[in-house]
Amino acid sequence: MYASGLMASFVKGPIVALMTYIFAYYTQYSWGKGAGTGRWSMIAAVVVMLSYLFEKRNPSKLSHHKMPQLKWLLFILINMILVMPFAADTKTTHTEIIDFVKLIFLYYCIIGIIQTRMHYKLFIWLQLWGGYHFGWEAFTRGKTVGGRLENIGAPGIKESNFLAAHLLLLLPFINFLFLFGNKWEKLGSAVTAPFVLNCLVLCNSRGSFLSFGLMAVVMILLAKKWMLKKLIIGLIFAILAFSVIGYERVLSRLETVQTYEEDGSAMGRVDAWKGALVMLQDYPFGKGGDAFSYYSPIYIPEIVEAHGGQNRAVHNTYFLMATSWGIQGLFLLLGFYISTLMELHRIRKRTGTSDDKFYHTESLALEVGIIGFLIAIIFINRVYAEGLYWFCALSTVISNLQQSELADIQKNKKTETENKSG
């Protein structure tokens, strides 16, 4: 499937390459080892970019779509390049800049490639299938280390906290397809939900459990009246599912939030955040990739000493961004997040299409998932979380689809008026 998908990309179009990339991302830890070592995701990403650029040469096949949030990513990249000469760790800095360039290209390609509702739905369905695949792997061969799932995932999300945060992006879509989808979507989401929830419980991530609860509140607050009844029913089912799957595990993990002073891991995070604030006073413009870890023996010496002299992470995406790429870098990253959320909010404010419910449900699912992720990364380092950039790109995709439909409606109305007057 991987090889045939890549070869078919130049015949059937870049959408096939994009789907192959997502397929490889979710499954390569299952089959990649047997196929030999290789950078399967990187190869697929290159094919995505090449097939998209090849297709773009034919203007009749791909229309131009606006990408208003792209400027924030480009400003972040420029800031990284400006900070690079002052970096504490040059090798790590170069690596992180290259990783960020890859994310920008994927963001750009997703917006350019997904230009129909069907392509958008295919992308979402494949994401949910990926979540199901993780859940099935966790159910059939998952192993817990220290009470947490640690051997299931994909590039960049094999650690339990990272995997749990990624699953948060998928949960609103599972919920919405079950409540508002057709019979096949309801069936698919009903099969997927228990496996994804079980995987989330096995990850035993305190931050993701908190995010899940806050996502439910955000969903209710942002939902339209016609959604509320079904959403409340869906949340009741989710709570019941959690109760059946892992009530005791979730509850015991959340209880540590109230007694965080007695939790060494939680206190280590708090001390690291305090150290990051002190570091920002010394280096407000940043010191390059993963700078906090490099300087951790200076700013959190007790924690480093307690871990045998090993450098320690800050365990907070926002502090990581600020200490690495400066306060100005954090401002730009927040600008990208906020601009994306505002775009999703604007989608639900627009009216005039014949199928507003599609845009209400999809924009709300995206917004809730992204907000949940942004809460979860308060406790982990995920500046380069690939899944987040995919879903941020989708916000622009559905905005462009909606505006294109509105423009067609206005054009048809104008034509009808002219014909009547003629």
Secondary structure as GFF3:
##gff-version 3
##sequence-region A 1 422
A	DSSP	alpha_helix	2	12	.	.	.	ID=ss1
A	DSSP	alpha_helix	14	31	.	.	.	ID=ss2
A	DSSP	alpha_helix	40	56	.	.	.	ID=ss3
A	DSSP	alpha_helix	70	83	.	.	.	ID=ss4
A	DSSP	three_ten_helix	84	86	.	.	.	ID=ss5
A	DSSP	alpha_helix	90	113	.	.	.	ID=ss6
A	DSSP	alpha_helix	117	141	.	.	.	ID=ss7
A	DSSP	beta_strand	144	145	.	.	.	ID=ss8
A	DSSP	beta_strand	148	149	.	.	.	ID=ss9
A	DSSP	alpha_helix	160	180	.	.	.	ID=ss10
A	DSSP	alpha_helix	183	203	.	.	.	ID=ss11
A	DSSP	alpha_helix	206	222	.	.	.	ID=ss12
A	DSSP	alpha_helix	225	258	.	.	.	ID=ss13
A	DSSP	three_ten_helix	260	262	.	.	.	ID=ss14
A	DSSP	alpha_helix	264	282	.	.	.	ID=ss15
A	DSSP	alpha_helix	291	299	.	.	.	ID=ss16
A	DSSP	alpha_helix	301	306	.	.	.	ID=ss17
A	DSSP	alpha_helix	317	349	.	.	.	ID=ss18
A	DSSP	alpha_helix	356	376	.	.	.	ID=ss19
A	DSSP	alpha_helix	386	421	.	.	.	ID=ss20
###
